Amino acid sequence: MRKFTEFFLGENKQRPQIESPGNIHVYKSKEDISTIIVTVLGVQPDLLEEIIVTTKRKLPGKSDRLIYLTDNSDFTIFRRHRVMFEYLPPLMEQRLHASDMPWQAYLRERWGLLLAKWRPRRVLAYGMNIDSFLAAAPGALVGKASDMPQS
Amino acid sequence: MRLDILFVADVRFEGGTSTALAVEIRAAARAGLKTGLLAVKGPLLGHPYPMHPDLRALVYSGATERIDPDTKVDADLVLLHHPTIMSNRFTRRTGIQAERLVMVLHHPMVDRVGKLQYDLQRVISNCHWAFGVKVWLAPVSAIVRDALPRRLPASAELLPENWTNLIDLDDWPRRPDGPPHIPVVIGRHARPDKLKWPSSSTDALRIYPADSARYSIRILGGGSFLQELYGPLPANWEILPFAWTGIPRFLQGLDFYVYYHSDSWSEAFGRTILEALAVGLVTILPAHFQPLFGDAAVYAAPSDVERIIGRFITDDEAYAQQSALASDFVARHHSAQLFPQRLQRLFGIPRPRDSTAVRASMIQPLPIRRVLFTSTNGIGMGHLAQQVAVAQRLPQGLKPVFATMSYAMKIATDEGYHAHFLTYHSGIDAAPEDWNDVLAEELFDLISHLRPAVFAYDATAVFEGVVAALAMDPNLFSIWVRRPMWRESHRPFLEMADAFDAVIEPGELADEFDHGPTKEMRDKVLLVPPVLHLGPNERLERTAARLFLDVPEGMTVVALQLGSGSNFDMRSVRNSVLKALLDRPDTLVLDIRSPIRANFELDEPISPRHRIVELFPSFRYSRAFDAAVVAPGYNTFHENILGAVPTLFVPNEAEEMDLQLNRARWAELGGFGLLMRRDHDLPHVGSFIERLLDPAERDSMAARCGTIFWTNGADEIADYIEDHARIVRTDWSVARVPDV
């Protein structure tokens, strides 16, 4: 398996890089589809409806797909609008489960993987942008090394 | 942690090895020794056995401590049971410091036909690698000792005495004194294995005669293999399945214990024989057991068994005398009370210690291990709900984390669990092959950061992405929980079972009506009782539930739960049922909608007595219901039957669904519920509703449901996960795998 962080997280992490992204792409066999990631991290749930309606209305082409990146575990609003979404655990849950994993490393890797997965031509941010979200994640692993099973 | 003894064993062995280990642990605890148990998953057992119940009971009672491989342990003695568990190297480092290592050889190195049973050189080398000390070999009998090579491998030495099996005499009360019954009851018990039986049917019928006027033959641990071995079995053979409990009572009901095995089997000791002797049974064996049991048993060729039995039947005094010899022999040579003396004699254990240091070393919580619960979407949220049920039952020290494709992920986060969402290909319009590549990366990413000890997958479909991610970490213990009642179209997924270390099948009340492909795999899976998220007793009381639902006094409440309808149109059913229910003025319909339904179109109640509600878990409130009309998916079906809710089942008969019709048929024919099929019965909906709401009919259905004995399979799955979260694996060779 690959490490995606280095592929995608350059100087301006909000904008996808053009380096070779490895071989994963969820629309690999549907090259006509282009995507835009809309981050809605930390957005109040009652504002999501308006964001979705607005971004859907402004969607430029028929082959464009919007992927909303949320930290809200209630997916009803996205399903009601029949839009695609990805989820990252919110800061509060990261802190609650801080000892489970090295969150910052995971989320940076996860974001790199999402970029590789969707190959977005743009990333739009509502609420907290992805840089701030990643930077706010619990940094070091709280659990002791002996808590980690060895492979 | 300072221990007198650290026991190291594959705790899944179902026979004498685990029983002998349990006796030693108990005897050590009685002697005041501090012991621990490190579980190894060795290569011998392919079946996903759980931990032996005797060993589990000892851990739960505190007689010994469950040891995590990372726990720092200083042990005066490591007692490693069964050489095969060291056929490969430990696949991880441990924190064990051993002063002395004894490996109990429960089995001869070569069997009677000269076949090598384990490579002693390799086993010793692996032991030395894992513990760094000399290996003392402890054969359980002269048979095992004699099979050892004259020149032992370097780092190995032979104990001067055999490590004979011990038995707790209190657990094996003597059979009542008195002469044999008429007909004479001959019996035996052993794990179900052809090798434990005489090779030829001629010998078998000499040993266990078919003459029902004179003999009754009782066999504990039989099975279909006996017909394969001998053909049709005599009518006087009573075959009972292998069991872990109730053996003393079984033995007490016998007059003679007669045990012969295959010519190609080499019985290292014969713990089952010891148990029979302890009970005081007159025991007849082939002559090669004489060095082990001396005058405690009688020895004969198969052709002489009947004659010997005849002699004892006609001589009560000889029978009583032989019975006394048997139990006296066990008391003198095999009593568990001898264990502390053995430890003292051979190893000078227990050692005197500073008691403060001992007490301080005892208090050590086990390190936290994470369990990654991964589930697919399904039409409903049953997989996720089932996993939450298991997660809730995990002990402290095991941390559940969820990764699910279910849109209902919130039910996990609402319970306070750490959860992640994985997109499903149909939800994002992706080609399955592209999506699988991504899924593999997503799972690997999560696994590599989370480093779970157990991966528990709940789904019917096994995706290549899951298989690829698991292949990256062979030490991650993986479990596939899949329900029964599959359709034939799901069969290809069965082949994916090999990607997992274990398959668990939650039980199905309508099991007899399951003819799906999983049925053929029963001998390869761990079967557990039906799993419920909430048990019937965890529901709200009726008054509280009706108060919560704001039900007016005197109303008859009917729950309507027909599923999302996305693959099987239930609109006609819903409309007809609603009309029939609401035509009755005392009826209130709770139209329960899934929080993750596909259809978000607003629909309005059609009457003040029709309420559309989102209720999860609806079963919590089901004591408020007087009846229900539901699609019999796994969860709803088992909830309504076990919760004794009088129910009209309307199966979703879509091709991709499980065999809901069969479940509903089982309920209908057994009087547990009613069945109405959309395409066959809808014109008669009125009479179905009339029957459903008839008080006598409801009482009858509830009463039938109340007769079902049930325990929650979620408890067993949680136990199984706990058993495997702290294992050392030797079931694969870390030295021989390619780079992953």
Interface residues (C-beta under 8 A of the other chain):
Chain A: M1 R2 F4 N23 I24 H25 V26 Y27 K28 S29 K30 R65 I67 S73 D74 F75 T76 R79 R80 M84 E86 Y87 P89 E93 L96 H97 S99 D100 M101 P102 A105 Y106 E109 R110 L113 A116 K117 G143 K144 S146 D147 M148 P149 Q150 S151
Chain B: D70 R92 R93 G95 P367 I368 R369 R370 K399 V401 Y407 M409 K410 T413 D414 G416 H418 A419 H420 F421 T423 G427 I428 D429 A430 A431 E433 D434 W435 D437 V438 A440 E441 E442 F444 D445 L446 S448 H449 L450 R451 P452 A453 M472 D473 P474 N475 L476 P595 I596 F600
